[in-house]
């Protein structure tokens, strides 16, 4: 979806591609954005619960509960977002630059505004969970300063918790501060041209920060979540073993490799 958005914003995309981006691919960007926010909040909460060691926290960390949460998040996002793809659009004269809101009918604009406010509510709740979990985790870590041995490790963990919380705030808060008033320009509540232009530029620049965060999410998961690291390491070690087994069945003669496949059965 990102290449489509870049081409559309630069005015280099054909008309049909710009319409497709407004109606479909742009929606996938926002689905990915809010799924990333929700799952990042779950990971941060999970890290805090790992230190609690209470019966309730252990139940919340069960695989079945994690799968249920994932299912709820995806169903909720699809229920909110997919109607933006399905609702009818109106015909607009072809032009070099296209505002997606100009394609929407009245009912589509109202649903779009509702979508933004629902997603903002999701973000506010996720942010509260992130900040509370990070604050409680830092409080617990800072409490180990009296023990020099524990403090060496706790200080490193405290730095990582602070860095993740700061990156979360920097990446997502500015976008949501601008997003709500920008939505009011799309629904024609704000009509001043200068204000609309400033809000559009602010929305696009802050959205860039959020999208960059999405691109680095796999690295963040690798850094934060040990089961994810273990899964990746097992996957790569399995690939290396298969490559070694393949190489062991190959003979090299005069720079030419001769490989033999082994078959079992009749």
C-alpha positions, 0 to 999 in steps of 0.5 A: 500500500505504501508505494501506491500512497507515495505515487498518489501523493507525488501525482505520478499515479494513473487515475485508476490507481489513485482511486484504488488507493483511496478505496482499498490500499489506504485502508490497509495502512490504517488497519496495519497501524492500529493492529501494530498499536494494539499488539505493541501495547499487549507486548509491553503489558506482557513484559510487565506481567512477566515480573508480577508472578501472580496467579492472575498474571499467569492466566493472562499470559496463557496461549489461549488467551493471547489467541483470543485477544488477537482474534478480537483485535483483528475482528474489531479492526476489520469491522470498523475499517472494511466498510470504508472499502465497501461503501459507495463512492462518487464520480470525480473529474480526473485530475493530477492530485486526488483528495480521497475525501472528495470521492466519498458520499455523505454516508461514506464521510460519516462512517469515515469520521466514525472510524477515526474517532473509534480508532482514536479511542482504541489508541487512547486506551492502548496508550493508557495501558502502555504508560501505566505498565511502563510506569509500574515496571520502572517503579519496580525496577528502580526499587532494586537500586539498593542491591548493586547486583540486581541494579546492574541488570535492572538499569539496562531493563529500565533504559529499554522500557523508557526507550520503548515508551518514548518511541511509542509516544513520539511515533503515535501521539503527534499523529493522533493530535493532528488527526482529529482536527484534520478529520473535521476538515474532511467532513467540512466542519473546518472550511478555512483553506489555510487551516486545511492545508496546515492540518493536511501537512501536519497529518502527512508528516506525523503519519510518516513517523507512525509508518516508520514505526510500523516498518521497524516493528519486527526489530522491536518485537525481536528486541522485546519479546524473547519467544519471538527471538527463539522462534526466529533462531529455531527457524534459521537454525533449521534452515542452516541444518537443511542447507548442510544436509543438502551440501553433504549430498553434493560432490564437487569435481572441477568446479562443478557440483553434482548433487544427489537426491535421496528418496525413500519408499518404493 
